Amino acid sequence: MDERQVLSSFAALSQETRLAIVRALVVAGPEGLAAGVIAERMGVSATNASFHLKELERSGLISQRRESRSIIYSASYEALADLIKFLMEDCCAGHPAIRGNVERGDDCCIAADKGDVIA
């Protein structure tokens, strides 16, 4: 991910509703959410949600697909992972254990003390 893309991603995430939308889509998983459901969950009008979704899609953090008459939005996990990798690329040079924890994606949702999956 180049700096221009990183800046675009952060610009898109720097607004409260857009950040909430991305977080909701991450939780929703690859199935995603319909635009109307997103608007309802965010407590905004369909027009307002559409504006925010367009900005997030332009940044590459989410994608859309049509299913029948609905537009379904999903988080772009690859773009989100690239953004995190970009942030962590240089910061942990002196602390390899921190970087190792970030790069281990298979156990990121495991509670360290209980071994239970965090929901």
N, C-alpha and C positions, 0 to 999 in steps of 0.2 A: 504494500500500500504506500503510495507516494504522499508527500506532504500536502499536496493540493486536495487529494481525496480525504485525508485526515481532517483538514480544516473544514471541508464541506460536511463531513460527518459530525464534527463537533458543533458546527453552526446549526445543523438540523436538530441536534440533541439539546441545544441550549435554551429550549423553550419548554415550559412545564407540560403542556398538553402533548407535545411530540415525544418527550421523554416517557411520559405515562403510556403512550400508545406503543412505543417500542417495548417497554417492559411487559405490557399485556400480550403483545404478539410473541415475545420470547416464551412466556408461560403457556400460551395457546399451542405452541409446537408447530410442526410442519403443516398441520391442517389449517392453521390460520383462523382468521375471523372475518366475517362479512363487514363491509363498510358501515352498514346500519347498526350492527352490534357494537362496533367500535365507538360510533357516535353516542350510542346510548350509555355505554360503560363510562365514557369520558364526561358525560353530561353536557355535550355540546350539540349544536345543530348539525344536520347532515352536511350543509355547506361548509361550516367551520371544520368539521372532520375531514372533508374532502381536501380542503386547503392544506391541512397539516399532513395528510397522507401523501399528497403530491410532493411536498417538500422532502419528506422522508424517502420517498421512492427516488426522487432526483438525486439524493445523496448516496443511494445504493444500499441503505440500511434495511429496506423492506422491498418486497416485490409483490406484484398482484397477478391474479389469474381470474378468468371469468368462469363461473360455474352457473350454468343456466342464465338466470336474470341477475345474479349477484356478482359483485366483484369481491373476491376474497384476497385479503392481505396477509402476508406471512413475513416473519423476521428473516433477514438474510444472515443466517448464522455464520457463513463464511466471511462476510464483510465485518460483522461484529467481532469475530475472532481475529481478523486481520487488524482491526483497530486496537484491540487489547494487546496483540503482539507488538504493534508499533510502539505503544506506550511503554511496554516492558523491555523493549530491545536494549536500551542503554542503561536503564535505571538500576539494574541488579548486578552489574558487572562485579561489584565488590561483595555481593551476597548471592552466591549460586544457589543456595537452598531456597531462597524466595523465588527465584526464576524457575527452579524445578517445580515448585508447587503450582505456579501459574501454568506451566506448560503441560502438566499432567491433567488432561481433560477428562480422563475416564473416572476419576474419583472426586471430581469437584463438588459433587452434591452428597458426599458421604460424611456423616457426622463423625468426626475424628474419635470421639470418646465412646460412642455407642455402636458404630457400624451401621446405623440406620440411615436409610435414604431420606434426605431432607426434601419435603414437598414444597 
